[in-house]
Structure formats: structure tokens, C-alpha cells
Amino acid sequence: MKLKYDPEANALYVRFSTGEIVESEEVSPGVILDYDDEGHILALELLQAREKLAPEVLTEAAE
């Protein structure tokens, strides 16, 4: 699993596994899931991350 935080976009990206992303879906406001061709979740993107997560999580993900 890999975490990446983009402070400019205020978005946290969590990649669970490798594979080709073929579809993305906003499952709730600011939460986007990425799927492979078999419907498995490969990644999650969290928008407005500063408002939803502790600062230490974002600091670790930005490194």
C-alpha cells in the first residue's frame, strides 16, 4: 500500500495494489474509488483531506 498527499490539491491518494485502473467512481462526496477490469478496488482518493484527517497522517503521506 502506498500513500501520497498533494498539499496543493489537498488530496490524499491511497494505492492498495498494482493493476490497470479502468473505472473511477465517486462513492460519496470527496471519496473516489478506482477499480480494475474485474471490479476490484485498486485505489482511493480523498479530497479535502486536511479537513478529514489528522495532520500527522498527511505529513507522513507527503514524504
Buried (B, 14 or more C-beta within 10 A) or exposed (E): EEBBBBEEEBBBBBBBEEBEEEEEEEEEEBBBBBBBEEEEBBBBBBBBBEEBBEEEBBEEBEE
